[in-house]
């Protein structure tokens, strides 16, 4: 079964208002995705993982079985070794 590839159309940082982010909580972003069918999906990701995986607005991503985003090539490579 082929994974659905999405285009990243928006990335929003969490807003904690004047209280700020709770101590010890990793910065998270809200990622809005769109499939070529027009279907949209929202995924919450650690901001650092987005940078590590080189995922940015306009790029492509696959939602892994763990609910996290992966670049299509890297995720397919990882699945081949399962």
ChimeraX attribute file (.defattr): number of C-alpha atoms within 10 A of each C-alpha:
attribute: neighborCount
match mode: 1-to-1
recipient: residues
	/A:1	3
	/A:2	5
	/A:3	13
	/A:4	12
	/A:5	17
	/A:6	25
	/A:7	18
	/A:8	22
	/A:9	15
	/A:10	15
	/A:11	20
	/A:12	12
	/A:13	14
	/A:14	14
	/A:15	12
	/A:16	9
	/A:17	7
	/A:18	6
	/A:19	7
	/A:20	9
	/A:21	14
	/A:22	9
	/A:23	6
	/A:24	6
	/A:25	8
	/A:26	12
	/A:27	14
	/A:28	18
	/A:29	20
	/A:30	16
	/A:31	22
	/A:32	18
	/A:33	25
	/A:34	18
	/A:35	15
	/A:36	10
	/A:37	7
	/A:38	9
	/A:39	9
	/A:40	14
	/A:41	13
	/A:42	13
	/A:43	14
	/A:44	17
	/A:45	19
	/A:46	15
	/A:47	19
	/A:48	13
	/A:49	15
	/A:50	19
	/A:51	10
	/A:52	8
	/A:53	13
	/A:54	11
	/A:55	19
	/A:56	16
	/A:57	13
	/A:58	12
	/A:59	14
	/A:60	20
	/A:61	26
	/A:62	22
	/A:63	19
	/A:64	16
	/A:65	8
	/A:66	6
	/A:67	11
	/A:68	15
	/A:69	22
	/A:70	21
	/A:71	19
	/A:72	18
	/A:73	11
	/A:74	12
	/A:75	16
	/A:76	15
	/A:77	10
	/A:78	10
	/A:79	9
	/A:80	7
	/A:81	6
	/A:82	5
